[in-house]
Amino acid sequence: MLIDTHAHIYMLENPEMGIIEARNSGVDEIIIPSASEADFEPILDLCHRFDKTYALLGVHPEDCEKFSDSTAKKIIEFAKDEKVVGIGEIGLDYHYSKENKDIQKNCFINQIEIAKMLNLPIVVHDRDAHFDTLEILKSTNAQNVLLHCYSGSVEFMKECCSLGYKIALGGVVTFKNALEPKRVAQEVDINDLMLETDCPYLTPHPFRGQENSPKYIGFTAKEIAKLRNITYDSVCVATSNNARKFFRLSDKIEEEI
């Protein structure tokens, strides 16, 4: 009934158990993003061992200095795998360093162009870089964009959604002091919303401080339902339908059957 659109399963203490527990908690499908080239093969191996588990291929901005032509070729080659449903996570991160902005931007742009060539959606990491992220998305005419772990304002969300981009929210929305994420959860069009855990990070209340896992995504759904004054089931159905459409998961499930 639920779909975790962003789970770094391979970083868990026990990835296989993480998937099994997620299924027992009502999580039907899980999408596993890459952060570096070294992630590609382990993630695909894990996806092939579990049904309804899919991969994103991409280089995170924190690893952008390692991105090369060889990396680009590997993404293009590995993307032929039926388990690959998008390019990600890619984007900009100015939180710790702004000294390599140009390298980050070039890495981001190159991967957007790969996604366009392959007709795959992109999953974007944007941390303290809202203006540059949006400028690049618009200048490259990026299509099928999901802003993962959205951290911007309501106003920025509305601007992004007006361009057709989608928003993913995770455990942060359950934090008591997360006023802006709660406002976003209330005001985003339900048709533009998806759920994620970003595990093993950002564990929702009341498990904050523990290792996050897809099995906890229901707590995020419950908080969003409460904030929007709608039912838990309606949040689950809407966000799952949005994810299936965005990543074309229905086609993948038919292939697996």
N, C-alpha and C positions, 0 to 999 in steps of 0.2 A: 504493500500500500504506500510505502514511502520510498523515495529515491534520494540517496546521498550523492550530490553532484560533485563533491570534492573531498576525497578522503585519502590521505597519505597512508594507506593501509600498511605498506611495506616498512614504515617507520615504527609500527607498533611492536611491543615486546613479543607478541605472538600473532602475526598477521592472519594465519589461518583461523585461529580461534576468534579473531576480530570479525571475520566474515561470517562464521557460523553463528556467533552471538547476535550479529546484526540481523540475520535471517530469522532467528528466533524472536527478535523484537519487532518484526514486521517491516523490515527494510528489504524491499524486493530487489533493488538494483543499486550498484555502487560504481562510481566512476573514480578512477585512480589517476591523479595528475603526476606528471614528471616534474622534477626540478632541475635535473641535469642529464646530460647524455648517458651517464653511468646508470641512470634509473631505467632506461628504455627496456632492456632485456629482462631484468627482474620483474618489472611490472607486467610485461606481456606474458611472462611465464606464469605469474600468479593468476592473471585473467583467464588463461587457458585451462587452469585447473578448477575454476569455479564458473558455473553458469551465471549469466546476468551480471557479470563483472567486466568493466570496460576500461580502456586506457586513453589517456591524453599524452601526447608527445610534445615536449617543449623544453626550453631552457629558461629558468627563473632569472629575473634581473640580477640577483645576487651571484649568479654563476655566469653572467654575460661575457666576462672576459675570456671564458673558455669556448665560447661559440665560434665555430669556424665553418668553412665551406664543407669540410668533412662531416660536421655535425648536421648541417642542412641536408646533405645527401642521405645521411642515415635516417633523418626524420622522414624524408620522402620515400625511402625504401621501406622502412618499417610501417609506414602508414598504409601500405597495401594489406596489412593484417586486418582481418574482419573485426578484430576486437578494438581497433582504434576508432574513436568517435569524435576526436577533435584535437586541436593544437593548444597545449597549455601545460603548466601555467606560464604565461608570458606577460611582460609588461614593464613597469617602472617602479622602483623603490628608492625614494630619497631619504628614508628615515635614518639610516646609519651613515650614508655617504652620498654627497652630491658631486664628488670629484670626477666620477666617471659617467656623467650624464650622457655624453655623446655616444659612448660605447653601449650604454643601456638602450638608448634610442635606436641605434643601428640594429642591435640584436632584436629588439621589438619589431621594428619595421620589416626586417628580413623574414621573421616568422609569420607576420601577418600576410606577407606576399606568398609564402609557402601554403598557408591555409587557403588563400584565395585560389591558388593554382590547383589544390587538391579538393576544393569545394568542401572544406571542413569548417565547422564553427571554431571560434577561439574563446579561450577562458583567460581572462585578464586579471593580473595582479597589479593593483594600484595602491601604493602606500605613500602618502604625503606627496603625491605627484598628479593630482587631479587635472590641472590645467594642461600639462604636457601630454598626459595620457589621452585626453579627449582630443587635443589637437592632432595627435598622430592617428587616432582612429578615424577622424574626419578627413584628414589629408590623404590617407591611404584608401579611403572609401571601404573601410572594413565592414564586413557583413557577418551576421550571426554572431553577435558579441554578447558574452556573459561576463559581468563584472563580479568576480568571485570575492566573497567575504567583504561585501560592500561597506566602506567606511566613510563615505561622503555625507553631505547634507541632503535634506529633502529637496532643496532647490536643484542641486546638481543631479540628483536621481531623476527628477522630472525632465531635466534637459537631456540626459542620457536616454531615458525611455522614449522621449519624443523622436529620437533618432532610430528607434527600433531595438535598442540594446535591452538586455535582461539583467535582473538583479538577483544575486544569491545572498541569503542571510544565514548566519550560523549561530553558535552558542552565545556570542556577545549580546544578542538581543535579550537574553535572560538575565544579564547582569543588572543589578539594581541601579547603578549609576550611568548606565548606557542610554542616556536620554535621547540622543539623536538617532541611534539605530532603532529605538522603539518608535520614534516618529516616522522613520522610513517604513518600518513594518506596518504601521497604520495607514500610511498614505500611498504606498506603491500600489499600482493596479495589480490585482491578484493574478491577472493573466501574464504579468511580467516578472513574477516571483518564483524563485526556486529555493530549495533548502540544501544546506551542506553542513558538514562538521568541521572540515579542515583539520581532522584528527592527524596527529595526536595533540594538536594545539586547541586552545579556546574551548575547553570543556564547559558545557552549560551548568548553570546552577540546578541542582544542589551538589554537583560533583566537581565543582571548580577546584583545581589543584591536583586532580587526578589525571591520568592519561585519558585523553578523549578517544572516542570510538564511535563508529556509526550506530551502535546500539542506543546511543543517547540522543539521536536526532529528533526523536519524538518530543523531547522536552522543549526544543526550539519550536516545533510545530504547535505545541500546546500554548506557549507564550504568545505566539503570533495570533492564534485563535482568540486568546483572551484580549489582546490589544485591539483586535479588529471587531470583537464582539460577534464572532461567528463560530461555527462548530469546528472541533478538531478534525473531524472527517472531511469537512469542506476544504480545509487547508491542505490536508494530505492529498486529496483527489486533484485539486487545482495545481499544486506545485508538481506533483508527479506527472500529470498530463503535460504541463509546460516542459518538463525535462525530457519526456519521451519525444515530444515534437521537436524540441531544439536539437537534441542529439540523434534524432531519427532512431530511437531505440526499438520501436516496434518492428522495424525491418530487421534489426539484429536478432531479436528474439525469434522471429520466424526462421532465420537462418540456423539458429542453434537447435530449434525443434526439428 
